[in-house]
Amino acid sequence: MTTSHGRLTAFGNQLIDVHIWLREELAALREDIDAYLAGGARPRELRAHCLAFCSALNRHHTGEDEGAFPELARRFPELRPVLEELRRDHRLVEDSLRRLQALAGRLDQATDPAEVHRELDSLAALMETHFVYEEKRIVSALNALDAPDWHRSRPEFLRTDEGGA
């Protein structure tokens, strides 16, 4: 990814962009679910949207756990406790995603909207606290990294589904 001036965008800044995209995707999923629970026709794509969002968030976290975090731990050993805490957060988010997928899989208009909203709210809160903490603690380290392989082929944790990025 390059800026309008042709310079490479720092990896930490790209991470923030991915977090923004994931927040937007969760908001769009919430809108789809709310519209259906309010009596709208069940969008055929609702389950697919839920699966795509869950897959993207899992891919992001797996990419961090397997690619970014080991590299950061190697280059910045003082970040190891932070990286372990972020990995624990990933497991909490993964549990919430499983519950959300189960709810979406059996979603019908008799489903208690409060149950669905609780899970969406829980996931949103987990994501937000995790993203804010991660951005405060590792963005500057990511921005300091020079990983030429990451510029040639964008790592999983920096991918979105938009435009093949």
Residue pairs with C-beta under 8 A, 6 or more apart in sequence:
1 8
1 9
1 14
1 154
1 165
2 8
2 9
3 9
8 151
10 142
10 143
11 68
11 142
11 143
11 145
11 147
11 150
11 158
12 135
12 138
12 139
12 140
12 141
12 142
12 143
13 139
13 143
14 154
14 158
15 134
15 135
15 138
15 139
15 142
15 157
15 158
16 135
16 139
17 160
18 60
18 157
18 158
18 159
18 160
19 131
19 134
19 135
21 160
21 162
22 53
22 56
22 57
22 60
22 127
22 131
23 127
23 128
23 131
25 53
25 56
26 53
26 120
26 123
26 124
26 127
28 49
29 49
29 50
29 53
29 120
30 120
30 124
32 43
32 45
32 46
32 49
33 46
33 104
33 107
33 116
33 120
34 113
35 43
36 42
36 43
36 46
36 107
36 109
37 107
37 109
37 111
37 113
37 116
39 109
42 107
42 108
43 49
46 104
46 107
47 104
47 105
47 107
50 100
50 101
50 104
51 101
52 161
54 97
54 100
54 101
56 160
56 161
57 93
57 97
57 127
58 94
58 97
59 156
59 157
59 159
60 156
60 157
60 159
61 90
61 93
61 94
61 157
62 156
62 157
63 155
63 156
63 157
63 158
63 159
64 86
64 90
64 157
65 87
65 90
66 156
67 155
67 156
67 157
68 142
68 155
68 157
69 83
69 86
69 87
71 145
71 147
72 79
72 83
72 138
72 141
72 142
72 145
73 79
73 80
73 83
75 141
75 145
76 141
79 137
79 138
79 141
82 137
82 138
83 138
85 133
86 130
86 133
86 134
86 137
86 138
89 126
89 129
89 130
89 133
90 130
92 126
93 123
93 126
93 127
93 130
96 119
96 122
96 123
96 126
97 123
99 119
100 119
100 120
100 123
103 111
103 115
103 116
103 119
107 116
150 158
154 165
158 165
159 165
